């Protein structure tokens, strides 16, 4: 049976962990949402985020109203320098010279 897909703006029917799918940005893979909340939007754009239900967690209903996720933050990749020099130990450090002498 195919998974039911929910979209930004719909009401969450059951508290639990939902898988996140978004075409434009790298978002967290899963979010925890509470019954009655609205499926959140992407923090960067207006393109709807899609959700499929992962695990229902009934114990979350007692925490209702304390956790509200209004927008899902985008995960930004760490910049990697194109020509970063490799870290190398100095050739003539005192430690290297004493190791050779013994």
C-alpha positions in Angstrom: 0.0 0.0 0.0 1.5 3.4 -0.9 2.3 5.8 1.9 -0.1 8.7 2.5 1.6 12.0 1.6 0.9 15.2 3.6 1.8 18.7 2.5 2.7 22.0 4.1 -0.4 23.6 5.7 -2.4 20.4 6.4 -3.2 19.4 9.9 -1.2 16.7 11.6 -3.6 13.8 12.3 -1.4 11.7 14.6 1.6 12.7 16.8 4.8 11.1 15.6 7.9 11.1 13.5 7.4 12.1 9.8 9.8 11.7 6.9 10.5 15.0 5.0 10.8 15.4 1.3 11.6 18.8 -0.4 12.7 19.4 -4.0 14.5 22.7 -3.5 16.5 22.6 -0.2 18.3 20.0 2.0 16.1 19.7 5.0 16.3 17.3 8.0 15.2 13.8 7.0 12.7 13.5 9.8 10.7 15.8 12.1 8.6 15.1 15.2 5.1 16.7 15.0 2.2 16.7 17.3 -1.5 16.0 16.5 -3.4 19.2 15.7 -0.3 21.1 14.5 0.1 22.3 10.9 2.7 20.6 8.7 5.5 23.2 8.6 6.9 25.0 5.6 10.5 25.3 4.4 12.2 28.2 6.2 13.8 29.4 2.8 11.0 29.2 0.2 7.3 28.9 -0.4 7.5 25.5 -2.2 5.5 23.0 -0.2 7.3 20.4 1.9 6.0 16.8 1.6 5.7 14.4 4.6 5.1 10.7 5.0 4.3 9.2 8.4 7.2 7.2 10.0 6.3 6.3 13.5 3.2 7.2 15.6 4.2 8.1 19.2 1.2 8.3 21.5 3.2 9.5 24.5 3.7 12.9 22.8 0.1 14.0 23.3 0.8 15.0 26.9 3.4 17.5 25.6 1.0 19.2 23.2 1.4 22.9 23.0 5.0 22.9 24.2 6.7 22.2 20.9 5.7 24.0 17.7 7.8 23.7 14.5 6.6 26.6 12.3 9.3 26.2 9.6 11.9 23.5 8.9 15.4 25.0 8.8 17.6 24.3 5.7 20.7 22.3 6.4 23.6 24.3 4.9 26.6 22.4 3.7 30.0 23.4 5.1 32.1 25.2 2.5 35.1 23.2 1.5 38.1 25.2 0.2 39.1 24.2 -3.3 42.9 24.5 -2.6 43.2 23.8 1.1 46.8 22.9 1.9 47.3 19.5 3.5 48.3 19.6 7.2 51.9 18.2 7.3 54.2 17.9 10.3 57.4 20.1 10.1 60.3 18.1 8.8 63.0 19.4 11.2 61.0 19.6 14.4 62.9 18.7 17.6 60.7 15.7 18.1 61.6 14.3 14.6 65.3 14.9 15.1 65.5 13.2 18.5 63.6 10.2 17.2 66.1 9.8 14.3 69.1 10.2 16.6 68.1 7.2 18.8 
